[in-house]
């Protein structure tokens, strides 16, 4: 549907607020969702009753899975979300039955540096303000459930089994070995390490505790991976939150909190139906970070979309070695454990000329640094830097091809990109093994700007996928980590810190399992490099991957090795993104949000 803008260079929020949204019932009709399968949240958002949809369409073949990921990101951003949305809009313009699935934005990045995650320009998800802020309350429900468990741990350490019982800490939880954090969905660096229980015995047992941003917690991962209410309850039952003085695991079930956590999230696990700026159906559900967590929208959203649509476009967080590999090795692997056969049919890798220039050494832009400081260099034609930077793109193509999926490179074109630069990227992408490559301009043109990209993707889908996993389920945790380090990150091996080595030994002895399977691995590291260090651009070589810690997210079904040093609770920059955000009290409209 047309969007009318008065200003010459409209902001994302201007475009979003000027768009004429369809009633969500009309969007549901486009998606093939029946009235009785819809739970309205106002006029433009609805929850989907996944049980009813999946039961009604259980005999319908699944649609094709198109994943959209990126080359190794830079602080400039590569436009992965907007490209995924534009591709969906283009496929819809071609009359195809298409649904986009994507993650709900966290308020941390929204009010911090990155900004929102509802697309941009003329390829956005609507209502943009609601999606970027409180939406349907899925994140607050997850946050409350997670903090309820954290409160239960401290209460258990303090109290006896019965009221008045002086036998403290009946579960014998070691206060120095509590793996569960508190959380808040904001960038609050001051809460990374906190002392709790101060002020006397009535306030609890003093111990060092930690905060994570909500979207990096195990509860967020469980929300994202749960395949229904029964599975959600089972995941909380087995979730390990601490260890006893004897080194034995303590679970949510041991604390007696698993049932209440499930009750808090009974509505949160239902996928959310929204629409694009061109009115095609989109499902926004799940919110795990990709560098810390596994970085993909919910499996439930995907299962529903694959039954409703012939084509599903989903976005994998950050680069190929991050969100895309985690989609294959965490999302698809765990779905297979439950009997669902899903695997990407096409992998779209988004690249930008300016990011290739940074990887090629033309300039160095650190997180938080103003683009104005490198703008002239980034926007000046530099074929040698682009060619050098394409080594990174080629390596990402190589990693994606390891999964047996055909690769398309989408060159997210900016006005400063020259024809020679774009053509060089296209040629080098094809030389590196992409089956198709070409530019798109959907930020400025919406679906019309991605029609050529849609043709390339449809052509690539003619090449059959040949699914190939990185490791066998029964491989040890050490073997899985080593394969990630060498095969995916290109390291010569691993280097464990003493604490990580102790954890590795403990986990191998415990042999923790989910659904009877050994846990998969979710590698946590910076997204700004193929290695562990954000300063290692291009294709890092001749290094060992440092493992400083390993955590077990048994409910989520994966181990969580931390590579290098980076926080699981981000901090606000000097000039955070919340500064211009306000409300026009005359109209009630939000202003300054991107």
N, C-alpha and C positions, 0 to 999 in steps of 0.2 A: 504494500500500500504506500502511496506517496507521502513524503515528509516535507513540509514547507518550512524553510528556515529563512529568517530575514538577514542575519549577520553573514558576512562573506566567509568567515571561518568559524562555524559553530562549534561549541563545546559538546562533549558527549552528552551531558545532561540536557542541553538545549534540544539536541536531536531526539533524545528519548522522550522528553516531555511534550514535544510537538507531534510525535507519532500518534496515529489514531489506532488505539488498541482494539482488538476484537474481544467481545465477551468470552470468557474462558470456556463457556459451554460450546461456543462455535469452534474454538481451537480443539476442544475435546472431540468434537464431531469430525474435524479434519483428521485427527489421530486415530479415529475408530474406537474411541472410548465411549461406553454407554453411560447414560445418566446415573444408573444405579452403581456405577463403578467410580463415581466422582464425589468428592467431599469438598464443597466450595469454601474458600477462604476469601470472601469478598467477590468482586466482579471479575478480577483478572488473574487470580491464583486459585489452584485447587490441589487437594491431595488425591492420589490415585489409590483405590483399593486393589492392591497388587494381587491378592489371593483370587479375587473374582476375575480379573483380567487373565491371569495365568491359567486358571481352570477353564475359562471359556475358550481360550486359544491354544490349549495344550497340544492339539494335533496339528497346528499350523507350523510349517517350516520357519525356522529363524531367518531373519534378514541378514544382510551382509554387514560386517563390522569394518568401519573406516576409522582408524585412529589418526589423530593429529598431534604431533609432537614437534620438537625443534632441534636445530643444531645446538651446541653448547651455548646457553644464553649469555648475554652481557647485561650490564646495568641499564642499557638503553631499552631492553625488551624487544622481543622479536615479533610480537603480534600473533602469537599462537592461538589465543582464544578468538580473536576477531577473524582469523583465517578459518578456524573451525566453523564459526557461525556463518561466515560468508559462503563457505562451501555448502553448508546445509541449505542456505537460502537459494543458492544457484541450482542445486539438485531439485528443490521444490519448484523453482521457476520452470524447470524442464518437465514438470508434471509427474515427478517421481514421488513415491510414498516414503518420506524421509522424516526422521526425528533426530534432533541433537540431544545428547546427554552431556551434562557438565557439572562441575563442583560449585557449591555455594561459597561465595567469598567470605573470608575471615575479616573481622573488624580490625585485627592487628595490621595487616597490610593496607586495608582500606583507609585507616587513619594514620598510617605510618609513611612509608616511602612509595611502595609499589602502586598504590591506588586500587581501584576495584577490579573485579574479575567477571564482569558481565558484558565483555566485548567492548567495542568502541566504534565511533563514527556511525555509519549506516548499517553496521552488522552488530547489533546489540540484542541482549535478552531483556525483555520487559515484564513487569515494571522494574526498571533499573534501580531506582532508589530503594525499593523494598528488598530486592535481591541482595544488594550490597549492605543493607543494614540489618534489621531484625527478621525479615522474611516471615516464615511460618513458625519460628521458634525452635527449629531443630537443634541449632547450636546451643542455645540456652538450656534446652532439655538435657543435652549431652553433658554440658558443663555441670549442671546440678547433679546428675547421676554420678559423674566422676568425683565431684567434691563430697558427695554423700559417703562414698567409699573411703575417701581420705579421712573424713571425720570419724567414720566407724573404726578405722585403724587406731587413731589416737585415743578414742574412747575405750577400745579393747585393751590397750596398753595400760590405761589408768584404772579401769574398773575390774571388779571381781565378777564371778559368774552370776551372782545374785546381788540384789540391792543390799548394801551393808557388808558384803563379803570382803574381808581384808586381804584375801588371796589375789593380789593384783596380777594383771596380765595373764589370764588363764590360757591363752593360746601360745604363751611364751614367745611372743614376737620380739625379735631382736631390734631395738630402736635404731641400731646402727646399720640395719640391713632391711630397711623399708624401701621397696622399689617403686611404690606408687607415689605420685606427686599430687599436689593441689594444682588447680588450673584457673586461668581467666583468659577470655578471648580478646586480649589487648596486648600491645607491645609494652610490657611492664618490667624492664630490666632490673629494677630494684627488688623484685620478688624472686629472682633466680635462685637465691639461697637465703633462707630465712630461719630464724630460731622460733620454734613454737613451744607452747607449754610454759612460758615464763609467767611469773607473778604468784607462785605458790601452788600447792597441791590441787586446789580447786580448779586450776586452769589447765591441768594436764601434765604429762611427763615431758620435761624439756628435751628437745632433740633438734638436730639440724634437718630441716625439710626443704623441699624445692617446689617451684612452680614451673609448669610448662604452659605455653599457649594452648588453648583448648584443642585447636585443630591438629596439634602434634601429639595428642594423648592416645593411649590405647583405647579408651572409650570411643574416641572419634573413629579409630580404625575398625573397631567392632561394629559401630553403627554402619560403617561403609560396606563391610563385608558380610554382614548378617543376611541370611536368605529367608527371613521371616521371623515371626515371633518365637517359635520354638527354638530356632537356631540362635537367636539373640539371647534367650534364657540359658541355653547350654553354654554359650561362649562366656557369659558372666559366671556361670557355675565353675568353670575351670580356670578362670583368670587368676594368675598368681600376683599378689600384691606385696608380699613381704616374705621373710624367711625366719624360722625359729632360731634359738641359740644353737640348735643342733644342725642347722642348715636345711631343714625341711620346709617345703613351700607352704605358704598360707594363702588360701584362696578367698574370693568374695563369698563363696558358699560357707566357708569356715566362719567368716564374720557374720553370716546371716543377712547380708545386704544385697545379695544377687537378685532376689525377687523384687525388692523395692527399686533397684536400678532399672530392671526391665519395665516395671510399671511406669516409671518416669519417661520412658522412651517408646511407649506403645504407639504413639502417633508419629513420633519423629522418624520411624523407619519406613513410613509411607512416602513414596516419591512425590515430588511437587511438579505440577504441570504449569508451564508458563509459555510465552511466545516470543518470537523474534520481532525486530522492527518491521519485518515484512509479513508477520502474522503466521509463520509456520510453527508447528508444535515443537516444544523443547521441554526436557525434563531436567530440573535442577535439584540434585540430591547428593549428599555426601560432601565432605570438606577436608580430607586429610592433606596436610602439606606434602610436597613431593620430595624435598631434600631430606626432611626428617621422617615423615610418614611415607605411605605408599602412593600418594599423589594422584588418585583417580576418583571419579564420581562413583556412586554406590553400585554394587553388583545388581541390586534389586532394580535400580533404574534401567540398567542395561538389559536385564532379562525381560522387563516389561516392554521396552522400546523394540527389542528384537522380535517380539511376537506381534507387535502392532504394525511395525514398519518393514518395508523391503530393504531399506538402507538406514543404518544408524551411524551417525558421526559422533565420536567421543573424543575428548581431549585428554592427553596424558601430560601431567605436570612437568614443566621444565624440559630438559633435553632427553635424547634417546636413551642414554645410559641411566637416566633417572626414572621419570614416570612411565616411559614406554616399556622398558625392561621389567619394571615392577608390575605393570599391567599383565604382562605375560607370565611372570614368575610368581606373583602373589595372587592377583585377581583371577586369571584364567586357571591357574593350578588349583586354587581352592574351590573354584566353581566345579572343576572336574571331579574333585573329591566328593562333591554332592551330586554328581551325575549330570552336570550341565557341560556340554561340549562347545566352548566358545574360544575363539582365537582370532586375531585380526586378519581380515582379508586383504587390507591395503594399509600401509603405513605412510602417512604424509608427513614429511619433515619440512618445517618452515625455516627459511633462511632469509637474512637481510644483508644487503651489500655493506651497510655500515658495521654490522656485527662481524662480517668477514674481514673487514679492514682492521678492526681491533685485534682479532685473532691473528691477523697477518702482520701485526706490529706497527701499524700506522699511528696509533695513539693508545693510551691506556686510560680508561675511565673507571674509577673506583666507585663502589656503591655509595650513593649520597652525593657524589660530585656533580655539579651543575653541567648539563650538556653544552651550555654556552661556551665552556672552556675548551671544548674539542670540536665544536660545531663546524668550523671552517675546514678542518682537516677531514672530518668524517664525511662532509658533503662535497669534497673535491675529488674528481676522478683520479683513481689510483689503481691501475690494473695490476701492478706487481703485488701490492698489498692484498688485493682481492684474491689473486691466484694463490698466494701463500696461505691466506685464511681458509681457502677451500680444502686444505689438508684436514682441518677440523670437520668440515662438512663431509668429506670423503670417509673419515673415520666413523662418523655417526651413521652414514649409509651402510658401512660395513657391519656395524653392530646390529642395525635393524635387520639386515639380510640374514644374520645368524639365526633369526627366529623363523626363517622360511617364508617370509611375507614379502610380496612385491612392494617396492618403495617408489614414491613420487615426491619430488622436491618442489615445494611451493615457494617462489621467490616473492616475498611480501614487498612490493615495490613502493618506494618513496619518490617524491618529485625530484629530488636531487640525484637519483640514480641515473646513470647514463645508459644508453642502449648497449654500448660496448661492455659495460660492467655486467649488465643483466645477461647478455648473451654469453659472456665468459663463464658466469656461474652456471647457466643452463648446460653448457657444453661439458664443464668439469663434473657436474652432477651425473650426467649420463655416462661419462668416462669412468666414474667411480662405482657404477652399478645400478643407479636409479633407472627404472624402466621408463619413466617420463619425468619431465621437469619443465617449469614455465612460470611466468609471473602472474600475480593477482593484485587487484586494486580495490578490494571490497570495503576497506575503511571509508573510502571516498564515494564508492558507487554501490555499496550493498551487494546483493546477489548478482547484479549485472557485472560487477567487477571480478567475479569468480567463475563465470560461465566457462571460460577456457580451461580453468583448473578442474572444474567438474568433468569436462570431457576427458582430460588426462586421467583422472581417477577412474572413471567408468572404463576407459581403455585398459588401465592397469588391473582392474578387477577381472579381466578376461584371463589373466595369468593365475593359475591355481596356486593357492597357498600350500606349503608343505611344513606344517608345524614342527618346530624343533625346540625343545626345552634345553636349558643350560645344564641341568643336572637331574639325576634320578631322585625320587622322593627319599629313598633310604640312605642317601649320602650323608656323611656326618656333617655337623655344623662347620667344622674346620675346613672340610673339603668344599662346601658350598661357598664359604667366604673366600677361599683361595681362588676358586673359579671366577667369582665376580672380580677379584683384584686383577687377575692375569688376563682373562678373556674379554672382560667388559671395560675395565679401567686402564688396561694396558700396562699395569705395574709388573715388576719382575718378581713380586711375591708380597708377603705381608710381614709387618713388624708389630708384634703385640706388646703393649705396655704391660707391666707386671700385674696390675689389677685385671686387665682384660684376659691375661693368660690364666689367672685364677678362676675367673668367671667361665672361661671356655672349658676348663677341666670340670668345674661343678656342673655345667649344663650337659656335658657329655656323660657324666655319671648319672644325672637325673633322667636323661633321655626323655625330655618333655615332648608330649604329643598332642595333636589336635585331630579329631575325627580318626584316631588310630594312626595318623601319619606323623612322621617327624616334621617338625616345624620348618617352614620355608625361611628364607632370609630376606630382610628388607634393609639394604645398606643405607646408612644415614651419613650424608656428606654435603659439602657445598655443591650448589647447582651451577656455579660459575666456572667450573673446570671439569674436564674428564677425570682429573685426579682429585685429591683431597684439599688442595690449596688453591684458593681463588686467583692467585697470581700466576699459576701454571696454565697459560693459555695455549691455544693451538692443539697439538697432540703431544702431551707430556710423555717422556720416555726416560728409561734408566732411573727408576725410583722404586721404593717399596712403599706399599700402602700402610700407613700407621693405623692400628686399631687401638684406640685408647680405652674403650669400654664395650661391653656387650650386655644387652638387656633382653629379657625374655618376655614377649607379649603373647602369652599362651592363649588368651581369649581371642586375640586377633590372628593367631596361628603363625606367627613369625618371630625369629630372633631379630635383634635390632642392634647391629654393630655400629658404633660411632667412629667414623674415620676422620682423623685430624681434630682440630679444635673449632667448634662452632656452637652457638647456644641453641637450646630447644625453646628458649623464651627470647624473642627478638626485643630490640630496644627502639625507642623513638629517635628520629634524627633531630638535628638542630631546628629545621623547619618542617614539622610534620604536616601530613596532608589534611589534617583536620582543621588547620588554621582558617581556610576560606569557607568552611562549611557553616551554613546558617539556615534559618527558615524565614521566608518572607511572610510575616505575620498577617499581611493583608490578604494574601492568596492561599496561604498554607503550604506553598511549594518549597521544597528543599532547594537551596542554591549552593553553588561552590563545590559540588560533589563531582569533580572531574570535568 
